[in-house]
Amino acid sequence: MNNIDFEKYDVSCFTGEPKSKEVLNNIYKINKNVRLIFKPGVPLYRIFEVYRDRYTYNRGIRGNLGKKIFPE
């Protein structure tokens, strides 16, 4: 991220809460101009939303089905 022009781009990093020292050390290496947004805990999904999320995570939004069920 040190090659990004922070005068031109506003950069945010969305991540889960760090659960290990290695992850925390990597976070400390992120450029100080990057806004960090942490999402602790587990998502609160209905059963179909869990399926949509897992499908998109594993396969992306390729194809008609992926585009149709992509969470907005």
PQR file of N, CA, C, O and H, with PARSE charges and radii, in Angstrom:
ATOM      1  N   MET A   1       0.800  -1.193   0.000 -0.4000 1.5000
ATOM      2  CA  MET A   1       0.000   0.000   0.000 -0.0000 2.0000
ATOM      3  C   MET A   1       0.846   1.262   0.000  0.5500 1.7000
ATOM      4  O   MET A   1       0.311   2.366  -0.106 -0.5500 1.4000
ATOM      5  N   ASN A   2       2.116   1.118   0.113 -0.4000 1.5000
ATOM      6  CA  ASN A   2       2.975   2.300   0.134 -0.0000 2.0000
ATOM      7  C   ASN A   2       3.156   2.917  -1.238  0.5500 1.7000
ATOM      8  O   ASN A   2       3.740   3.995  -1.351 -0.5500 1.4000
ATOM      9  H   ASN A   2       2.551   0.221   0.199  0.4000 1.0000
ATOM     10  N   ASN A   3       2.667   2.256  -2.297 -0.4000 1.5000
ATOM     11  CA  ASN A   3       2.766   2.810  -3.642 -0.0000 2.0000
ATOM     12  C   ASN A   3       1.531   3.595  -4.051  0.5500 1.7000
ATOM     13  O   ASN A   3       1.471   4.104  -5.170 -0.5500 1.4000
ATOM     14  H   ASN A   3       2.193   1.381  -2.205  0.4000 1.0000
ATOM     15  N   ILE A   4       0.558   3.703  -3.181 -0.4000 1.5000
ATOM     16  CA  ILE A   4      -0.681   4.426  -3.482 -0.0000 2.0000
ATOM     17  C   ILE A   4      -0.469   5.913  -3.242  0.5500 1.7000
ATOM     18  O   ILE A   4       0.163   6.311  -2.263 -0.5500 1.4000
ATOM     19  H   ILE A   4       0.606   3.289  -2.272  0.4000 1.0000
ATOM     20  N   ASP A   5      -0.997   6.721  -4.136 -0.4000 1.5000
ATOM     21  CA  ASP A   5      -0.958   8.173  -3.983 -0.0000 2.0000
ATOM     22  C   ASP A   5      -2.100   8.584  -3.053  0.5500 1.7000
ATOM     23  O   ASP A   5      -3.244   8.700  -3.491 -0.5500 1.4000
ATOM     24  H   ASP A   5      -1.510   6.398  -4.931  0.4000 1.0000
ATOM     25  N   PHE A   6      -1.799   8.802  -1.789 -0.4000 1.5000
ATOM     26  CA  PHE A   6      -2.823   9.109  -0.799 -0.0000 2.0000
ATOM     27  C   PHE A   6      -3.354  10.529  -0.934  0.5500 1.7000
ATOM     28  O   PHE A   6      -4.348  10.879  -0.298 -0.5500 1.4000
ATOM     29  H   PHE A   6      -0.870   8.708  -1.433  0.4000 1.0000
ATOM     30  N   GLU A   7      -2.704  11.354  -1.755 -0.4000 1.5000
ATOM     31  CA  GLU A   7      -3.251  12.674  -2.073 -0.0000 2.0000
ATOM     32  C   GLU A   7      -4.400  12.533  -3.066  0.5500 1.7000
ATOM     33  O   GLU A   7      -5.295  13.377  -3.123 -0.5500 1.4000
ATOM     34  H   GLU A   7      -1.896  11.070  -2.272  0.4000 1.0000
ATOM     35  N   LYS A   8      -4.361  11.456  -3.848 -0.4000 1.5000
ATOM     36  CA  LYS A   8      -5.360  11.220  -4.895 -0.0000 2.0000
ATOM     37  C   LYS A   8      -6.455  10.259  -4.434  0.5500 1.7000
ATOM     38  O   LYS A   8      -7.605  10.393  -4.850 -0.5500 1.4000
ATOM     39  H   LYS A   8      -3.634  10.771  -3.802  0.4000 1.0000
ATOM     40  N   TYR A   9      -6.114   9.297  -3.584 -0.4000 1.5000
ATOM     41  CA  TYR A   9      -7.059   8.255  -3.182 -0.0000 2.0000
ATOM     42  C   TYR A   9      -7.270   8.252  -1.671  0.5500 1.7000
ATOM     43  O   TYR A   9      -6.333   8.438  -0.894 -0.5500 1.4000
ATOM     44  H   TYR A   9      -5.179   9.188  -3.246  0.4000 1.0000
ATOM     45  N   ASP A  10      -8.513   8.037  -1.278 -0.4000 1.5000
ATOM     46  CA  ASP A  10      -8.877   7.854   0.124 -0.0000 2.0000
ATOM     47  C   ASP A  10      -9.052   6.347   0.317  0.5500 1.7000
ATOM     48  O   ASP A  10      -9.990   5.760  -0.221 -0.5500 1.4000
ATOM     49  H   ASP A  10      -9.274   7.886  -1.908  0.4000 1.0000
ATOM     50  N   VAL A  11      -8.159   5.719   1.078 -0.4000 1.5000
ATOM     51  CA  VAL A  11      -8.116   4.259   1.168 -0.0000 2.0000
ATOM     52  C   VAL A  11      -8.624   3.786   2.526  0.5500 1.7000
ATOM     53  O   VAL A  11      -8.211   4.286   3.573 -0.5500 1.4000
ATOM     54  H   VAL A  11      -7.396   6.196   1.516  0.4000 1.0000
ATOM     55  N   SER A  12      -9.536   2.802   2.485 -0.4000 1.5000
ATOM     56  CA  SER A  12     -10.034   2.164   3.706 -0.0000 2.0000
ATOM     57  C   SER A  12      -9.783   0.668   3.596  0.5500 1.7000
ATOM     58  O   SER A  12      -9.864   0.090   2.512 -0.5500 1.4000
ATOM     59  H   SER A  12      -9.872   2.396   1.635  0.4000 1.0000
ATOM     60  N   CYS A  13      -9.481   0.054   4.719 -0.4000 1.5000
ATOM     61  CA  CYS A  13      -9.278  -1.394   4.788 -0.0000 2.0000
ATOM     62  C   CYS A  13     -10.300  -1.961   5.760  0.5500 1.7000
ATOM     63  O   CYS A  13     -10.294  -1.629   6.946 -0.5500 1.4000
ATOM     64  H   CYS A  13      -9.415   0.522   5.599  0.4000 1.0000
ATOM     65  N   PHE A  14     -11.178  -2.821   5.249 -0.4000 1.5000
ATOM     66  CA  PHE A  14     -12.226  -3.444   6.052 -0.0000 2.0000
ATOM     67  C   PHE A  14     -11.772  -4.846   6.415  0.5500 1.7000
ATOM     68  O   PHE A  14     -11.509  -5.660   5.529 -0.5500 1.4000
ATOM     69  H   PHE A  14     -11.183  -3.090   4.286  0.4000 1.0000
ATOM     70  N   THR A  15     -11.676  -5.141   7.704 -0.4000 1.5000
ATOM     71  CA  THR A  15     -11.144  -6.432   8.137 -0.0000 2.0000
ATOM     72  C   THR A  15     -11.818  -6.893   9.428  0.5500 1.7000
ATOM     73  O   THR A  15     -12.437  -6.104  10.141 -0.5500 1.4000
ATOM     74  H   THR A  15     -11.889  -4.481   8.424  0.4000 1.0000
ATOM     75  N   GLY A  16     -11.686  -8.169   9.706 -0.4000 1.5000
ATOM     76  CA  GLY A  16     -12.181  -8.702  10.964 -0.0000 2.0000
ATOM     77  C   GLY A  16     -11.249  -8.320  12.098  0.5500 1.7000
ATOM     78  O   GLY A  16     -10.160  -7.794  11.867 -0.5500 1.4000
ATOM     79  H   GLY A  16     -11.183  -8.810   9.126  0.4000 1.0000
ATOM     80  N   GLU A  17     -11.674  -8.583  13.310 -0.4000 1.5000
ATOM     81  CA  GLU A  17     -10.808  -8.238  14.429 -0.0000 2.0000
ATOM     82  C   GLU A  17      -9.606  -9.178  14.453  0.5500 1.7000
ATOM     83  O   GLU A  17      -9.757 -10.378  14.224 -0.5500 1.4000
ATOM     84  H   GLU A  17     -12.558  -9.010  13.497  0.4000 1.0000
ATOM     85  N   PRO A  18      -8.407  -8.642  14.728 -0.5600 1.5000
ATOM     86  CA  PRO A  18      -7.205  -9.486  14.729  0.2800 2.0000
ATOM     87  C   PRO A  18      -7.257 -10.487  15.867  0.5500 1.7000
ATOM     88  O   PRO A  18      -7.529 -10.133  17.014 -0.5500 1.4000
ATOM     89  N   LYS A  19      -6.991 -11.753  15.532 -0.4000 1.5000
ATOM     90  CA  LYS A  19      -7.081 -12.813  16.536 -0.0000 2.0000
ATOM     91  C   LYS A  19      -5.725 -13.444  16.851  0.5500 1.7000
ATOM     92  O   LYS A  19      -5.638 -14.368  17.660 -0.5500 1.4000
ATOM     93  H   LYS A  19      -6.770 -12.041  14.600  0.4000 1.0000
ATOM     94  N   SER A  20      -4.678 -12.945  16.215 -0.4000 1.5000
ATOM     95  CA  SER A  20      -3.350 -13.490  16.509 -0.0000 2.0000
ATOM     96  C   SER A  20      -2.333 -12.357  16.486  0.5500 1.7000
ATOM     97  O   SER A  20      -2.576 -11.283  15.936 -0.5500 1.4000
ATOM     98  H   SER A  20      -4.748 -12.195  15.558  0.4000 1.0000
ATOM     99  N   LYS A  21      -1.211 -12.626  17.088 -0.4000 1.5000
ATOM    100  CA  LYS A  21      -0.140 -11.634  17.126 -0.0000 2.0000
ATOM    101  C   LYS A  21       0.393 -11.353  15.720  0.5500 1.7000
ATOM    102  O   LYS A  21       0.746 -10.216  15.406 -0.5500 1.4000
ATOM    103  H   LYS A  21      -1.014 -13.499  17.535  0.4000 1.0000
ATOM    104  N   GLU A  22       0.451 -12.386  14.872 -0.4000 1.5000
ATOM    105  CA  GLU A  22       0.930 -12.221  13.494 -0.0000 2.0000
ATOM    106  C   GLU A  22       0.027 -11.261  12.724  0.5500 1.7000
ATOM    107  O   GLU A  22       0.513 -10.377  12.018 -0.5500 1.4000
ATOM    108  H   GLU A  22       0.164 -13.309  15.127  0.4000 1.0000
ATOM    109  N   VAL A  23      -1.279 -11.435  12.860 -0.4000 1.5000
ATOM    110  CA  VAL A  23      -2.217 -10.548  12.171 -0.0000 2.0000
ATOM    111  C   VAL A  23      -2.064  -9.122  12.686  0.5500 1.7000
ATOM    112  O   VAL A  23      -2.044  -8.178  11.896 -0.5500 1.4000
ATOM    113  H   VAL A  23      -1.674 -12.153  13.433  0.4000 1.0000
ATOM    114  N   LEU A  24      -1.958  -8.961  13.977 -0.4000 1.5000
ATOM    115  CA  LEU A  24      -1.779  -7.641  14.567 -0.0000 2.0000
ATOM    116  C   LEU A  24      -0.487  -6.984  14.079  0.5500 1.7000
ATOM    117  O   LEU A  24      -0.475  -5.793  13.765 -0.5500 1.4000
ATOM    118  H   LEU A  24      -1.974  -9.728  14.618  0.4000 1.0000
ATOM    119  N   ASN A  25       0.594  -7.752  14.016 -0.4000 1.5000
ATOM    120  CA  ASN A  25       1.852  -7.210  13.497 -0.0000 2.0000
ATOM    121  C   ASN A  25       1.717  -6.765  12.052  0.5500 1.7000
ATOM    122  O   ASN A  25       2.290  -5.746  11.666 -0.5500 1.4000
ATOM    123  H   ASN A  25       0.585  -8.719  14.271  0.4000 1.0000
ATOM    124  N   ASN A  26       0.958  -7.519  11.235 -0.4000 1.5000
ATOM    125  CA  ASN A  26       0.742  -7.123   9.843 -0.0000 2.0000
ATOM    126  C   ASN A  26      -0.082  -5.843   9.757  0.5500 1.7000
ATOM    127  O   ASN A  26       0.162  -5.005   8.889 -0.5500 1.4000
ATOM    128  H   ASN A  26       0.491  -8.346  11.548  0.4000 1.0000
ATOM    129  N   ILE A  27      -1.046  -5.691  10.642 -0.4000 1.5000
ATOM    130  CA  ILE A  27      -1.856  -4.471  10.651 -0.0000 2.0000
ATOM    131  C   ILE A  27      -0.992  -3.263  10.970  0.5500 1.7000
ATOM    132  O   ILE A  27      -1.174  -2.194  10.388 -0.5500 1.4000
ATOM    133  H   ILE A  27      -1.244  -6.372  11.346  0.4000 1.0000
ATOM    134  N   TYR A  28      -0.054  -3.428  11.892 -0.4000 1.5000
ATOM    135  CA  TYR A  28       0.842  -2.319  12.241 -0.0000 2.0000
ATOM    136  C   TYR A  28       1.716  -1.889  11.056  0.5500 1.7000
ATOM    137  O   TYR A  28       2.214  -0.763  11.031 -0.5500 1.4000
ATOM    138  H   TYR A  28       0.094  -4.297  12.365  0.4000 1.0000
ATOM    139  N   LYS A  29       1.902  -2.772  10.087 -0.4000 1.5000
ATOM    140  CA  LYS A  29       2.724  -2.452   8.912 -0.0000 2.0000
ATOM    141  C   LYS A  29       1.967  -1.667   7.849  0.5500 1.7000
ATOM    142  O   LYS A  29       2.575  -1.145   6.914 -0.5500 1.4000
ATOM    143  H   LYS A  29       1.498  -3.686  10.108  0.4000 1.0000
ATOM    144  N   ILE A  30       0.649  -1.580   7.983 -0.4000 1.5000
ATOM    145  CA  ILE A  30      -0.158  -0.864   6.987 -0.0000 2.0000
ATOM    146  C   ILE A  30       0.135   0.627   7.077  0.5500 1.7000
ATOM    147  O   ILE A  30       0.276   1.182   8.166 -0.5500 1.4000
ATOM    148  H   ILE A  30       0.156  -2.004   8.742  0.4000 1.0000
ATOM    149  N   ASN A  31       0.222   1.255   5.932 -0.4000 1.5000
ATOM    150  CA  ASN A  31       0.495   2.689   5.848 -0.0000 2.0000
ATOM    151  C   ASN A  31      -0.479   3.458   6.744  0.5500 1.7000
ATOM    152  O   ASN A  31      -1.668   3.143   6.785 -0.5500 1.4000
ATOM    153  H   ASN A  31       0.107   0.804   5.047  0.4000 1.0000
ATOM    154  N   LYS A  32       0.018   4.452   7.450 -0.4000 1.5000
ATOM    155  CA  LYS A  32      -0.782   5.211   8.408 -0.0000 2.0000
ATOM    156  C   LYS A  32      -1.884   6.035   7.748  0.5500 1.7000
ATOM    157  O   LYS A  32      -2.795   6.501   8.432 -0.5500 1.4000
ATOM    158  H   LYS A  32       0.985   4.708   7.417  0.4000 1.0000
ATOM    159  N   ASN A  33      -1.816   6.223   6.425 -0.4000 1.5000
ATOM    160  CA  ASN A  33      -2.861   6.961   5.709 -0.0000 2.0000
ATOM    161  C   ASN A  33      -4.081   6.102   5.407  0.5500 1.7000
ATOM    162  O   ASN A  33      -5.099   6.615   4.943 -0.5500 1.4000
ATOM    163  H   ASN A  33      -1.076   5.844   5.869  0.4000 1.0000
ATOM    164  N   VAL A  34      -3.989   4.811   5.662 -0.4000 1.5000
ATOM    165  CA  VAL A  34      -5.091   3.902   5.397 -0.0000 2.0000
ATOM    166  C   VAL A  34      -6.024   3.882   6.609  0.5500 1.7000
ATOM    167  O   VAL A  34      -5.593   3.687   7.745 -0.5500 1.4000
ATOM    168  H   VAL A  34      -3.162   4.394   6.038  0.4000 1.0000
ATOM    169  N   ARG A  35      -7.309   4.090   6.336 -0.4000 1.5000
ATOM    170  CA  ARG A  35      -8.317   4.038   7.392 -0.0000 2.0000
ATOM    171  C   ARG A  35      -8.669   2.576   7.649  0.5500 1.7000
ATOM    172  O   ARG A  35      -9.044   1.857   6.723 -0.5500 1.4000
ATOM    173  H   ARG A  35      -7.659   4.249   5.413  0.4000 1.0000
ATOM    174  N   LEU A  36      -8.551   2.138   8.885 -0.4000 1.5000
ATOM    175  CA  LEU A  36      -8.868   0.753   9.241 -0.0000 2.0000
ATOM    176  C   LEU A  36     -10.271   0.688   9.828  0.5500 1.7000
ATOM    177  O   LEU A  36     -10.616   1.453  10.727 -0.5500 1.4000
ATOM    178  H   LEU A  36      -8.247   2.722   9.637  0.4000 1.0000
ATOM    179  N   ILE A  37     -11.076  -0.238   9.307 -0.4000 1.5000
ATOM    180  CA  ILE A  37     -12.428  -0.456   9.805 -0.0000 2.0000
ATOM    181  C   ILE A  37     -12.507  -1.912  10.238  0.5500 1.7000
ATOM    182  O   ILE A  37     -12.356  -2.818   9.418 -0.5500 1.4000
ATOM    183  H   ILE A  37     -10.796  -0.860   8.576  0.4000 1.0000
ATOM    184  N   PHE A  38     -12.743  -2.137  11.519 -0.4000 1.5000
ATOM    185  CA  PHE A  38     -12.794  -3.488  12.061 -0.0000 2.0000
ATOM    186  C   PHE A  38     -14.243  -3.913  12.264  0.5500 1.7000
ATOM    187  O   PHE A  38     -15.069  -3.138  12.746 -0.5500 1.4000
ATOM    188  H   PHE A  38     -12.865  -1.401  12.186  0.4000 1.0000
ATOM    189  N   LYS A  39     -14.538  -5.146  11.894 -0.4000 1.5000
ATOM    190  CA  LYS A  39     -15.858  -5.711  12.090 -0.0000 2.0000
ATOM    191  C   LYS A  39     -15.730  -6.898  13.027  0.5500 1.7000
ATOM    192  O   LYS A  39     -15.405  -8.001  12.590 -0.5500 1.4000
ATOM    193  H   LYS A  39     -13.867  -5.776  11.502  0.4000 1.0000
ATOM    194  N   PRO A  40     -15.982  -6.685  14.306 -0.5600 1.5000
ATOM    195  CA  PRO A  40     -15.871  -7.798  15.253  0.2800 2.0000
ATOM    196  C   PRO A  40     -17.103  -8.704  15.207  0.5500 1.7000
ATOM    197  O   PRO A  40     -18.157  -8.311  14.707 -0.5500 1.4000
ATOM    198  N   GLY A  41     -16.959  -9.891  15.720 -0.4000 1.5000
ATOM    199  CA  GLY A  41     -18.088 -10.794  15.863 -0.0000 2.0000
ATOM    200  C   GLY A  41     -18.459 -11.529  14.593  0.5500 1.7000
ATOM    201  O   GLY A  41     -17.724 -11.520  13.606 -0.5500 1.4000
ATOM    202  H   GLY A  41     -16.103 -10.210  16.126  0.4000 1.0000
ATOM    203  N   VAL A  42     -19.607 -12.160  14.641 -0.4000 1.5000
ATOM    204  CA  VAL A  42     -20.106 -12.930  13.502 -0.0000 2.0000
ATOM    205  C   VAL A  42     -21.266 -12.187  12.858  0.5500 1.7000
ATOM    206  O   VAL A  42     -21.988 -11.458  13.538 -0.5500 1.4000
ATOM    207  H   VAL A  42     -20.205 -12.167  15.443  0.4000 1.0000
ATOM    208  N   PRO A  43     -21.452 -12.365  11.554 -0.5600 1.5000
ATOM    209  CA  PRO A  43     -22.577 -11.684  10.904  0.2800 2.0000
ATOM    210  C   PRO A  43     -23.913 -12.280  11.347  0.5500 1.7000
ATOM    211  O   PRO A  43     -24.005 -13.474  11.632 -0.5500 1.4000
ATOM    212  N   LEU A  44     -24.921 -11.457  11.399 -0.4000 1.5000
ATOM    213  CA  LEU A  44     -26.267 -11.910  11.743 -0.0000 2.0000
ATOM    214  C   LEU A  44     -27.050 -12.059  10.448  0.5500 1.7000
ATOM    215  O   LEU A  44     -27.605 -11.092   9.925 -0.5500 1.4000
ATOM    216  H   LEU A  44     -24.845 -10.487  11.167  0.4000 1.0000
ATOM    217  N   TYR A  45     -27.084 -13.290   9.940 -0.4000 1.5000
ATOM    218  CA  TYR A  45     -27.734 -13.588   8.670 -0.0000 2.0000
ATOM    219  C   TYR A  45     -28.940 -14.483   8.870  0.5500 1.7000
ATOM    220  O   TYR A  45     -29.001 -15.283   9.803 -0.5500 1.4000
ATOM    221  H   TYR A  45     -26.633 -14.075  10.366  0.4000 1.0000
ATOM    222  N   ARG A  46     -29.896 -14.328   7.969 -0.4000 1.5000
ATOM    223  CA  ARG A  46     -30.944 -15.331   7.850 -0.0000 2.0000
ATOM    224  C   ARG A  46     -30.350 -16.469   7.028  0.5500 1.7000
ATOM    225  O   ARG A  46     -29.315 -16.283   6.388 -0.5500 1.4000
ATOM    226  H   ARG A  46     -29.847 -13.679   7.210  0.4000 1.0000
ATOM    227  N   ILE A  47     -30.974 -17.632   7.030 -0.4000 1.5000
ATOM    228  CA  ILE A  47     -30.379 -18.817   6.409 -0.0000 2.0000
ATOM    229  C   ILE A  47     -30.083 -18.597   4.926  0.5500 1.7000
ATOM    230  O   ILE A  47     -29.028 -19.025   4.458 -0.5500 1.4000
ATOM    231  H   ILE A  47     -31.814 -17.783   7.550  0.4000 1.0000
ATOM    232  N   PHE A  48     -30.956 -17.957   4.178 -0.4000 1.5000
ATOM    233  CA  PHE A  48     -30.698 -17.733   2.756 -0.0000 2.0000
ATOM    234  C   PHE A  48     -29.547 -16.753   2.565  0.5500 1.7000
ATOM    235  O   PHE A  48     -28.790 -16.876   1.602 -0.5500 1.4000
ATOM    236  H   PHE A  48     -31.813 -17.609   4.558  0.4000 1.0000
ATOM    237  N   GLU A  49     -29.401 -15.787   3.461 -0.4000 1.5000
ATOM    238  CA  GLU A  49     -28.299 -14.840   3.368 -0.0000 2.0000
ATOM    239  C   GLU A  49     -26.961 -15.539   3.610  0.5500 1.7000
ATOM    240  O   GLU A  49     -25.954 -15.173   3.004 -0.5500 1.4000
ATOM    241  H   GLU A  49     -30.016 -15.687   4.243  0.4000 1.0000
ATOM    242  N   VAL A  50     -26.945 -16.535   4.486 -0.4000 1.5000
ATOM    243  CA  VAL A  50     -25.726 -17.317   4.705 -0.0000 2.0000
ATOM    244  C   VAL A  50     -25.335 -18.014   3.412  0.5500 1.7000
ATOM    245  O   VAL A  50     -24.166 -17.997   3.026 -0.5500 1.4000
ATOM    246  H   VAL A  50     -27.763 -16.832   4.978  0.4000 1.0000
ATOM    247  N   TYR A  51     -26.302 -18.627   2.739 -0.4000 1.5000
ATOM    248  CA  TYR A  51     -26.037 -19.311   1.465 -0.0000 2.0000
ATOM    249  C   TYR A  51     -25.497 -18.320   0.435  0.5500 1.7000
ATOM    250  O   TYR A  51     -24.499 -18.597  -0.230 -0.5500 1.4000
ATOM    251  H   TYR A  51     -27.252 -18.642   3.052  0.4000 1.0000
ATOM    252  N   ARG A  52     -26.151 -17.174   0.301 -0.4000 1.5000
ATOM    253  CA  ARG A  52     -25.714 -16.161  -0.670 -0.0000 2.0000
ATOM    254  C   ARG A  52     -24.285 -15.704  -0.378  0.5500 1.7000
ATOM    255  O   ARG A  52     -23.464 -15.588  -1.288 -0.5500 1.4000
ATOM    256  H   ARG A  52     -26.962 -16.949   0.841  0.4000 1.0000
ATOM    257  N   ASP A  53     -24.000 -15.446   0.892 -0.4000 1.5000
ATOM    258  CA  ASP A  53     -22.670 -14.982   1.284 -0.0000 2.0000
ATOM    259  C   ASP A  53     -21.608 -16.041   0.983  0.5500 1.7000
ATOM    260  O   ASP A  53     -20.572 -15.715   0.405 -0.5500 1.4000
ATOM    261  H   ASP A  53     -24.667 -15.540   1.631  0.4000 1.0000
ATOM    262  N   ARG A  54     -21.838 -17.286   1.358 -0.4000 1.5000
ATOM    263  CA  ARG A  54     -20.883 -18.373   1.120 -0.0000 2.0000
ATOM    264  C   ARG A  54     -20.696 -18.626  -0.368  0.5500 1.7000
ATOM    265  O   ARG A  54     -19.572 -18.837  -0.826 -0.5500 1.4000
ATOM    266  H   ARG A  54     -22.680 -17.551   1.828  0.4000 1.0000
ATOM    267  N   TYR A  55     -21.781 -18.609  -1.123 -0.4000 1.5000
ATOM    268  CA  TYR A  55     -21.695 -18.824  -2.570 -0.0000 2.0000
ATOM    269  C   TYR A  55     -20.818 -17.745  -3.201  0.5500 1.7000
ATOM    270  O   TYR A  55     -19.916 -18.047  -3.983 -0.5500 1.4000
ATOM    271  H   TYR A  55     -22.693 -18.438  -0.751  0.4000 1.0000
ATOM    272  N   THR A  56     -21.085 -16.496  -2.860 -0.4000 1.5000
ATOM    273  CA  THR A  56     -20.322 -15.378  -3.423 -0.0000 2.0000
ATOM    274  C   THR A  56     -18.866 -15.443  -2.980  0.5500 1.7000
ATOM    275  O   THR A  56     -17.964 -15.192  -3.779 -0.5500 1.4000
ATOM    276  H   THR A  56     -21.817 -16.250  -2.225  0.4000 1.0000
ATOM    277  N   TYR A  57     -18.630 -15.776  -1.718 -0.4000 1.5000
ATOM    278  CA  TYR A  57     -17.272 -15.869  -1.200 -0.0000 2.0000
ATOM    279  C   TYR A  57     -16.480 -16.955  -1.923  0.5500 1.7000
ATOM    280  O   TYR A  57     -15.318 -16.749  -2.275 -0.5500 1.4000
ATOM    281  H   TYR A  57     -19.363 -15.979  -1.069  0.4000 1.0000
ATOM    282  N   ASN A  58     -17.101 -18.101  -2.143 -0.4000 1.5000
ATOM    283  CA  ASN A  58     -16.401 -19.238  -2.743 -0.0000 2.0000
ATOM    284  C   ASN A  58     -16.293 -19.165  -4.264  0.5500 1.7000
ATOM    285  O   ASN A  58     -15.296 -19.609  -4.834 -0.5500 1.4000
ATOM    286  H   ASN A  58     -18.045 -18.269  -1.857  0.4000 1.0000
ATOM    287  N   ARG A  59     -17.300 -18.616  -4.921 -0.4000 1.5000
ATOM    288  CA  ARG A  59     -17.333 -18.659  -6.389 -0.0000 2.0000
ATOM    289  C   ARG A  59     -17.307 -17.309  -7.062  0.5500 1.7000
ATOM    290  O   ARG A  59     -17.134 -17.236  -8.279 -0.5500 1.4000
ATOM    291  H   ARG A  59     -18.110 -18.255  -4.459  0.4000 1.0000
ATOM    292  N   GLY A  60     -17.473 -16.245  -6.316 -0.4000 1.5000
ATOM    293  CA  GLY A  60     -17.528 -14.921  -6.922 -0.0000 2.0000
ATOM    294  C   GLY A  60     -18.895 -14.680  -7.550  0.5500 1.7000
ATOM    295  O   GLY A  60     -19.841 -15.431  -7.312 -0.5500 1.4000
ATOM    296  H   GLY A  60     -17.613 -16.304  -5.328  0.4000 1.0000
ATOM    297  N   ILE A  61     -18.986 -13.629  -8.350 -0.4000 1.5000
ATOM    298  CA  ILE A  61     -20.282 -13.295  -8.951 -0.0000 2.0000
ATOM    299  C   ILE A  61     -20.325 -13.628 -10.435  0.5500 1.7000
ATOM    300  O   ILE A  61     -21.065 -13.010 -11.199 -0.5500 1.4000
ATOM    301  H   ILE A  61     -18.218 -13.019  -8.543  0.4000 1.0000
ATOM    302  N   ARG A  62     -19.522 -14.611 -10.834 -0.4000 1.5000
ATOM    303  CA  ARG A  62     -19.530 -15.043 -12.227 -0.0000 2.0000
ATOM    304  C   ARG A  62     -20.839 -15.755 -12.545  0.5500 1.7000
ATOM    305  O   ARG A  62     -21.431 -16.402 -11.681 -0.5500 1.4000
ATOM    306  H   ARG A  62     -18.920 -15.113 -10.213  0.4000 1.0000
ATOM    307  N   GLY A  63     -21.272 -15.632 -13.760 -0.4000 1.5000
ATOM    308  CA  GLY A  63     -22.466 -16.349 -14.212 -0.0000 2.0000
ATOM    309  C   GLY A  63     -23.757 -15.692 -13.748  0.5500 1.7000
ATOM    310  O   GLY A  63     -23.750 -14.779 -12.923 -0.5500 1.4000
ATOM    311  H   GLY A  63     -20.791 -15.106 -14.462  0.4000 1.0000
ATOM    312  N   ASN A  64     -24.856 -16.176 -14.293 -0.4000 1.5000
ATOM    313  CA  ASN A  64     -26.168 -15.598 -13.982 -0.0000 2.0000
ATOM    314  C   ASN A  64     -26.561 -15.784 -12.527  0.5500 1.7000
ATOM    315  O   ASN A  64     -27.074 -14.856 -11.901 -0.5500 1.4000
ATOM    316  H   ASN A  64     -24.862 -16.919 -14.963  0.4000 1.0000
ATOM    317  N   LEU A  65     -26.326 -16.979 -11.977 -0.4000 1.5000
ATOM    318  CA  LEU A  65     -26.698 -17.220 -10.591 -0.0000 2.0000
ATOM    319  C   LEU A  65     -25.914 -16.330  -9.641  0.5500 1.7000
ATOM    320  O   LEU A  65     -26.487 -15.751  -8.718 -0.5500 1.4000
ATOM    321  H   LEU A  65     -25.909 -17.732 -12.485  0.4000 1.0000
ATOM    322  N   GLY A  66     -24.613 -16.216  -9.857 -0.4000 1.5000
ATOM    323  CA  GLY A  66     -23.791 -15.358  -8.997 -0.0000 2.0000
ATOM    324  C   GLY A  66     -24.247 -13.917  -9.022  0.5500 1.7000
ATOM    325  O   GLY A  66     -24.298 -13.258  -7.983 -0.5500 1.4000
ATOM    326  H   GLY A  66     -24.148 -16.686 -10.607  0.4000 1.0000
ATOM    327  N   LYS A  67     -24.579 -13.425 -10.200 -0.4000 1.5000
ATOM    328  CA  LYS A  67     -25.058 -12.036 -10.312 -0.0000 2.0000
ATOM    329  C   LYS A  67     -26.424 -11.871  -9.690  0.5500 1.7000
ATOM    330  O   LYS A  67     -26.738 -10.815  -9.142 -0.5500 1.4000
ATOM    331  H   LYS A  67     -24.537 -13.960 -11.044  0.4000 1.0000
ATOM    332  N   LYS A  68     -27.251 -12.919  -9.771 -0.4000 1.5000
ATOM    333  CA  LYS A  68     -28.611 -12.841  -9.244 -0.0000 2.0000
ATOM    334  C   LYS A  68     -28.645 -12.844  -7.709  0.5500 1.7000
ATOM    335  O   LYS A  68     -29.446 -12.131  -7.105 -0.5500 1.4000
ATOM    336  H   LYS A  68     -26.997 -13.777 -10.216  0.4000 1.0000
ATOM    337  N   ILE A  69     -27.786 -13.637  -7.086 -0.4000 1.5000
ATOM    338  CA  ILE A  69     -27.844 -13.756  -5.630 -0.0000 2.0000
ATOM    339  C   ILE A  69     -26.810 -12.906  -4.906  0.5500 1.7000
ATOM    340  O   ILE A  69     -26.744 -12.938  -3.677 -0.5500 1.4000
ATOM    341  H   ILE A  69     -27.135 -14.217  -7.576  0.4000 1.0000
ATOM    342  N   PHE A  70     -25.997 -12.142  -5.644 -0.4000 1.5000
ATOM    343  CA  PHE A  70     -24.969 -11.315  -5.011 -0.0000 2.0000
ATOM    344  C   PHE A  70     -25.611 -10.394  -3.970  0.5500 1.7000
ATOM    345  O   PHE A  70     -26.518  -9.635  -4.312 -0.5500 1.4000
ATOM    346  H   PHE A  70     -26.051 -12.115  -6.642  0.4000 1.0000
ATOM    347  N   PRO A  71     -25.166 -10.440  -2.714 -0.5600 1.5000
ATOM    348  CA  PRO A  71     -25.756  -9.576  -1.680  0.2800 2.0000
ATOM    349  C   PRO A  71     -25.524  -8.103  -2.003  0.5500 1.7000
ATOM    350  O   PRO A  71     -24.410  -7.701  -2.340 -0.5500 1.4000
ATOM    351  N   GLU A  72     -26.553  -7.326  -1.900 -0.4000 1.5000
ATOM    352  CA  GLU A  72     -26.417  -5.890  -2.135 -0.0000 2.0000
ATOM    353  C   GLU A  72     -26.262  -5.221  -0.818  0.5500 1.7000
ATOM    354  O   GLU A  72     -26.129  -3.999  -0.758 -0.5500 1.4000
ATOM    355  H   GLU A  72     -27.458  -7.653  -1.627  0.4000 1.0000
TER
END
